[in-house]
Amino acid sequence: MLALLHVGGHTIKLDPATIEQTKALPGHYDFEIYMSLTCQNCPDVVQALNSMSVINPHIRVQTIDGALFQDEVTERGIMAVPTVFLNGEVLFRAVPAPRRFWRSWIPAPRPAPPASSRKRIRSTC
């Protein structure tokens, strides 16, 4: 339901810095989320990735209920949910919280080094 609201223009509840980082991600991202309807963390992960796909058109998300696709679960060796694949490779298994999920694969902006550690360039005119 939230995915439909977000696509329709409903406000995504993320801080502006995270939204800008998501918009600026280069490349294409194909996520597959294996989840269970009884999983407590699955809705947060699904919601986070769906929000990202609304923000950045180069992010594609497919949510798969493992109970309905047991052959895939067995073939891919999925033992815990949520299991998230990124471009066909396991990104996470049993993600504990969406904030940790976001921070672990979206690079945080790097702070400027302290003034004392910056190289000084001399110029002659």
C-alpha positions as CSV (number, residue, x, y, z in Angstrom):
1,M,0.0,0.0,0.0
2,L,2.8,2.4,0.9
3,A,4.5,1.8,-2.5
4,L,1.3,2.9,-4.2
5,L,1.1,6.0,-2.1
6,H,4.8,6.9,-2.8
7,V,4.4,6.4,-6.5
8,G,1.3,8.6,-6.3
9,G,3.3,11.4,-4.7
10,H,2.8,10.8,-1.0
11,T,5.7,12.1,1.0
12,I,8.5,9.6,1.7
13,K,9.6,9.8,5.3
14,L,13.4,10.0,4.9
15,D,15.8,12.8,5.8
16,P,16.7,15.1,2.9
17,A,20.3,13.9,2.8
18,T,19.3,10.3,2.3
19,I,16.9,11.2,-0.4
20,E,19.6,13.3,-2.2
21,Q,22.2,10.4,-1.9
22,T,19.6,8.0,-3.3
23,K,18.9,10.2,-6.2
24,A,22.6,10.6,-7.0
25,L,23.4,6.9,-7.0
26,P,25.1,6.0,-10.2
27,G,24.4,2.8,-12.1
28,H,21.5,0.4,-12.1
29,Y,20.3,-1.6,-9.1
30,D,18.2,-4.7,-9.3
31,F,17.0,-5.8,-5.8
32,E,15.2,-9.0,-5.0
33,I,13.8,-9.3,-1.4
34,Y,12.8,-12.7,-0.2
35,M,10.5,-12.2,2.8
36,S,7.8,-13.9,4.8
37,L,4.4,-12.5,5.9
38,T,5.3,-13.4,9.5
39,C,8.7,-11.7,9.5
40,Q,9.0,-8.7,11.8
41,N,11.8,-6.9,9.9
42,C,10.7,-7.7,6.4
43,P,8.1,-4.8,6.1
44,D,10.7,-2.2,7.0
45,V,13.2,-3.5,4.4
46,V,10.6,-3.8,1.7
47,Q,9.4,-0.3,2.5
48,A,12.9,1.1,2.5
49,L,13.8,-0.4,-0.9
50,N,10.4,0.5,-2.4
51,S,11.0,4.1,-1.3
52,M,14.4,4.1,-3.0
53,S,12.9,2.8,-6.2
54,V,10.5,5.7,-6.2
55,I,13.3,8.2,-5.6
56,N,15.7,6.8,-8.2
57,P,14.4,5.3,-11.5
58,H,17.5,3.2,-11.9
59,I,16.5,1.1,-8.8
60,R,14.2,-1.9,-9.4
61,V,12.7,-3.9,-6.6
62,Q,11.1,-7.3,-6.7
63,T,9.5,-8.6,-3.5
64,I,9.1,-12.4,-3.3
65,D,7.1,-14.3,-0.6
66,G,9.4,-17.3,0.1
67,A,6.4,-19.4,1.2
68,L,5.0,-19.2,-2.3
69,F,8.2,-19.8,-4.2
70,Q,9.9,-22.7,-2.2
71,D,11.8,-23.9,-5.2
72,E,13.6,-20.6,-5.5
73,V,14.2,-20.5,-1.8
74,T,15.8,-23.9,-1.9
75,E,17.8,-23.2,-5.1
76,R,19.2,-20.0,-3.7
77,G,20.0,-21.4,-0.3
78,I,17.8,-18.9,1.6
79,M,17.7,-19.8,5.3
80,A,16.5,-16.5,6.8
81,V,14.4,-13.6,5.9
82,P,14.6,-11.0,4.8
83,T,17.2,-12.0,2.3
84,V,18.1,-9.2,-0.1
85,F,19.9,-9.8,-3.4
86,L,21.5,-7.0,-5.3
87,N,22.1,-7.6,-9.0
88,G,22.0,-11.4,-8.3
89,E,24.4,-11.5,-5.4
90,V,23.4,-11.8,-1.7
91,L,23.5,-8.3,-0.1
92,F,22.0,-9.2,3.3
93,R,20.4,-12.0,5.2
94,A,18.2,-11.3,8.1
95,V,18.6,-7.5,8.2
96,P,18.0,-6.3,11.8
97,A,16.8,-2.8,11.1
98,P,16.3,-0.5,8.1
99,R,18.7,2.2,9.3
100,R,21.5,-0.2,9.5
101,F,20.5,-1.5,6.0
102,W,20.6,2.0,4.5
103,R,23.9,2.9,6.1
104,S,25.6,-0.3,5.1
105,W,25.4,0.1,1.3
106,I,24.7,3.8,0.6
107,P,28.0,5.6,1.0
108,A,27.9,8.3,3.6
109,P,29.2,11.7,2.6
110,R,32.8,12.1,3.7
111,P,33.5,15.0,6.0
112,A,36.2,17.4,5.0
113,P,39.6,16.6,6.6
114,P,40.6,19.0,9.4
115,A,42.4,22.1,8.3
116,S,45.6,21.0,9.9
117,S,45.8,17.8,7.8
118,R,45.1,19.5,4.4
119,K,48.1,20.0,2.1
120,R,49.0,23.5,1.5
121,I,49.9,24.5,-2.0
122,R,52.2,27.4,-2.5
123,S,51.8,29.5,-5.5
124,T,54.1,32.1,-6.9
125,C,52.8,35.0,-8.8
